[in-house]
């Protein structure tokens, strides 16, 4: 297992794409934090504003989570795209250990980068919000760890999708299309009276549920579907269960299929 972990660490830190994706993620979230901080510099910073600043606007557009999910996709999908899976399995024939090492290294990287991003964003925000909000008070005391969990789950999902589809393009399509189009379409269809029975099921849509991990306010219909999410951590559990299912399927197929 230690050999597999060392292999994944070397692979991860020697790919230029790792630095590009992490750099872009940190830059975009920091830019959002700066923009919101500057725009609200003369106002009392609310918990909602602080949440957007600290997470770099993740509740609106989870840039960092998506970029780290792409790193996860590359961790597994690149092996098939560039034909390196065969020499990799020759060096580390224990498939479960290899995939576990990939998932652990991607998850650890995602957790560290999420914390670094929040530290940068808090530093930017503190330049403008003076005394600022109490990050240890509700809901921010739950949003901050929720953001780390959210980013880690996205990254692990990327690795699972890359392994499931044994490539990069299909995994990227699923990662981007499902939350942006599929779940949005299902929510829109639920507003049609003939399909209003879909509304109670909306709380089980994985990406929407995962987004509650970083929400600073309760869900309000505001012309949208009338339903109630589970609480923050139960909704996160829905997303985690979805990620776990994809990972288990990918793991099982990896052990059965030819390289």
N, C-alpha and C positions, 0 to 999 in steps of 0.2 A: 504493500500500500504506500509506503514511503517513497518508493521509486516512481509510482504513478503520480503522486503529488508533486515530486520534484520535476517530473516530465511536464506536467501541466503548468507549473510555475514558470519554467523556462519557456515553454511555448507561448504562454500568455504575455510575458514581458518582452519577448523578442519580435512580436508582431507589431508593425507600425499602426495597423488599424486599431489596436488597443488604445494607443496614446491619442490617436485622432478622435476616436469616439468619446473617450473620457474627457479630453480637452474641450470638444464641442459641447458636451453635456454640461460641464462646469461653466463654460463661457455663457451659454444660453440661459441657464438658470441664474447666474450672477447678473446677467443683463436685465432679466425680468425683475430680480430683486432690487436692482438699482433703479429701474424705471418706476416701480411701485413706491419705493422708499422716497424717491425724489418728488413724485406726484403728490404724496401725502405728507410732505415734510412740515406743512403748516397745520395739519389736522391732528386730532387725537387718534393714535393708531389703535384700531380695533383688533380683536382676536382674528377676525377674518382677514384683515390686511396683513397682520403678522404672519398668519398661516401661509398666505401667498408669497410673502417675502422669504420666509425661512425655507419653504419647499421649492422656491423658484417657479411658482405658478403651476405646480404639479396637479392641482385640482382642476385646472383649466386645460393644460397640455403637459402630460408627464414626459418631458423631453429626456431627462436623465434616465428614467426607468426604461424608456424605449431604446436609448443608446446602449445601456448595459444589457438589455435583452438581446440586442444585435451581437454584442460581444459573446453572449451565451450561445447564440446561433452559430457564430463562427467557431466556438470551441468544439462543437460536434460536426456541424455542417461542412466546415472547411476540410475536414479529414476525408470526406467523400468527394468534395468538389475538386481537390487537388490530388486525389489518389494516394494520400498518405496513411489511410486507415490500415492498409495491409502491413507496411513496415511497423506501424505503431502496435498492431496486435502481435506482430512477431516479437517485438521487444517486450511487450506487456500482454501476454496471452490471457490473463485473468480479466475477462470483459467486465464483470461487475465492479472490480476494483478500479478499472480504467474509467468507467462512466461515473462512478462515485467520486473519483478524484476530480473529474471535470466539473461536476455539479458543485462540489465543495469549494473548489478554487474560484469558480464563477460567483457563488454565493458570498464568499468572503470578500472578494473584490468589490462586489456590489454594496455590501454593508459598509466597507471602509469609505468608498467613494461617496455614498449617501451622507455619511457623517461629515466628511470633508466639505461636501457641498453645503450642508446646513451651516457649518462653521463659517464658511466664506460669506454666505448670505446673511447670517446674523451680524457678522462684522460690517457688511455693507449697510444693513438696516440700522445698526447702532449709530452710524454717522449722522442719521437724519431724525431718528425718533426719540432722541434725548434719553430720558429715563426708560422709555419703551414699555411694552407690555410685559407682564410677568409670565415668562416661559414655563414656569412651574405650576401655573394655574390652569384650570379647565378652560377651553378644550385643548390648549396647546401642549399640556403635559401628556396628552394621548396622541396628538397629531405628530409630534416629533418621533417617538418610537414607531408609530404607525407608518410614517414615511419610510423609515429604514426597512420595515417588514415589506411594504409595498414594492420598493425597488428590488429587494432580494427576490421576492416572488416573481417579478417580471423577468429578472435575469435567469432564474432557474427555469422558468417557462420557455425562454429562448433556447436554452440548452436542450430541453426536452423536445421542443419542436424540431430543432435541427437534427437531433438523433432520430426522431420519428420519421421525418421525411427524407433523411439521409442527404441533405443538401441545404442550400441557403435560400433560393428564390421562394419555394413553397412555404417555408417557415416564415419568411418575411411577410408574405401575403397574408397568411393566417393571423400573424401578430398585429398587423395594421388594419386589415379589413374587418376582422371580427368586432373590435370595439367601436370603430368609426362608422361602419356601415351596417353590419348584421344586427348588433344590439340596438342601434338607433332605429333601424327599420322595424324591429319587433316592438319597440316602445311606441313608435308612430302607429303601427297597425292596431295596437291595443286601444287607441283612442276611438277606433271605429266601433260603433255599437255592436256589430255582429261579432267582433273579436274582443270585446271587453273582458272576456274570461281570461285573457292573457295577463291582465294587470296583476293579479296576485302572484303570478310566476316571475314577474320582472325582478323581484328581489333575489332570484337565483341566477340572474345573468352574471357571469363571473367577473368581467371587467368592470361593470357598473358597481357590483358589490365591492370589489377591491378598492374602488375609488372612495368608498366610505371610510377607509383607513386614514385618509388625509383630509376628510371633510371637517370644516370648522362650524358648520351650521346644519341643522336638520334639513332633510329633503322637503322641499315645497313644490307642489304640483305646478303652480304658475302657468296653467294652460296645458301642462303635460299630463301624463298618466296619474291617476289617483291610486297610490299604493304607499305602503310603509316599508322601508328597508328594515332589516334586522339592525341591532345595535352595531357599533363600530367593529368590535372584535368578532362578533358572529358573522357579519358581512365579510370581514377579512377571512374568516374560516371557509366561507363559500368559495372565495377566490383560491385559497390554499388547497381546498379539496379538488378544484378543477385542475390546478397545476399538478397535484399529486397523481391524479388519474392519467393525465398526459404523460407524466414521467414514468409511471408504472407500465403503461402500454409500450412506451419507447424502450424501456429497460428490457421488458419481456421479449420484444421483437429483436433487440440487439443481441440477445443471448441465443436466439433461434436462427436468425437469418445469416446467410453467408456475408462475409465482409464486402 
